[in-house]
Amino acid sequence: MDQREHLQTLSDIKKMMERSSRFISLSGLSGVSAGITAIIGAVIAYSWMHDYYAQWDANGAFSLQAFNSLRLRLISLAGIVLVIALAGGMYFTWRRARKNGLSIWDATARKVVVNMAIPLATGGAFIAALLYNDNHLEPLVAPTCLVFYGLALVNTSKYTLSDVKYLGIAEIILGLLNMFLLRKGIYFWTLGFGVLHILYGIIMWWKYERTGTKD
């Protein structure tokens, strides 16, 4: 056995170890679909916010009823965007796992879900507390979403593609920057959940899926 065969054997062993310890079926197309969904949601939210402030200027006074209506619609929109993004992500990940003959729900997949769910649930409870205690804390919602989502990605990267960590770090940085530029959350939200996901998805697709070969 020559040196090239030794290296190929070591490479095969490394891939087998990664498959047993990491969830590698995440599809880059999942990121692209999530990013597109987020941008569409952000455009709708921006339109509603624009109409709200135009009505405020026209009336010349703050309307609590209009504010509560806007807040309820934005929360509902965020929930719908989340469901569509998750559905798209699950579909493309399932499709890639089936193509590679891998299971989509195994021990590593459960570790990914648990390690992502803990920071996300914590962030969700934190945001709910912000909204419950003070109506003037809404500008903190967008940066808080970005920071906790980034922490979830970094925490999850131990059990999936290591590239996820860099997306998480970028989301955290965006969230922290947004903390210093409050009331610009819609732009940071679009950049973090939309543009970054699309870029990440394209890079992952190009890096791992473009050739159409099994990982």
Residue, then its C-alpha position, 0 to 999 in steps of 0.5 A: m500500500d503506497q502513501r496515496e492509499h494510506l492517505q485515502t484510507l485515513s480520509d475515509i476513516k475521518k469521514m466515517m468518524e464525522r458521520s457518526s459524531r456530527f449531523i452532516s445532512l444540513s443543506g445549503l438550500s435550507g439556508v437560501s430558502a430561509g433567507i428568502t423567506a425572511i426577506i419577504g417577511a421583512v418587506i411585509a413588516y416594513s410596509w406595515m410599519h411605514d403605513y403605521y407611521a404615516q397614519w400617526d403623522a396624519n392623525g398627529a397623535f399616538s394611537l394605542q389601538a393602532f400600535n397594539s394592532l401593529r404589534l400583534r400583526l408583526i408577532s403573527l408575521a414572525g411566527i408564520v415566517l419561522v414556520i415556513a423557514l423551518a418547513g423549507g429547512m426540513y424539506f431540503t435537509w430531508r432531501r439531502a439525507r435521503k440522497n446520501g442514504l443517511s437518517i435525518w433523525d438519529a442521535t446527532a440530529r437530536k443533539v443538534v435540536v437540543n443544543m439549538a432549542i435551549p438558547l432559542a427558548t431562553g431568548g424567546a422567554f427573554i423577549a416575552a419578558l421584555l414585551y410583558n414588562d414595558n411597551h417601550l422595549e420593542p427596539l430591543v427585540a430585533p437585536t435580542c433575536l439576532v444575539f440568541y439565534g447566533l448563540a444557538l448556532v455557535n452552540t449547535s456547531k459542535y454537532t453539525l458542520s463547523d461552518v455553522k459557527y461562523l454564521g452564528i458569530a456573524e449573527i451575534i456581531l450584528g445583534l450587538l451592533n444593533m444594540f447601539l443602533l436601536r430602531k434600525g432593527i428591521y434593517f439588521w433583521t433583514l441582513g442577519f436572517g435574510v442576506l446572511h442566510i442566503l450567502y451562507g446557503i450558497i457557500m455551503w451548497w457550493k462547498y458540499e453539494r455542488t458536485g452532487t457526490k455523497d459526503 
